[in-house]
Amino acid sequence: MEEAWNRHVRHRELYRQLDVVRAELKARTAWVAELTEEDLAEALRGLSERIDAVREAGGDAAECPDGTP
């Protein structure tokens, strides 16, 4: 019985911690909901440009010793 109670308490604390993390994440990403379609399109264009630049630069990069890209 004591083992079941300890597990219950441990799980309750984990759920409490999960709720805190969810609230923090929601607060940190709230600004995304305020973006306009134009803002999102601009961000996507900028991201695409950066990805293309990284891909171009990747051809000049040395191989990693462990073979990972």
Summary of the structure (lengths in Angstrom):
residues: 69
radius of gyration: 22.5
end to end distance: 51.6
largest distance: 62.9
contacts: 111
relative contact order: 0.05
helix: 78%
strand: 0%
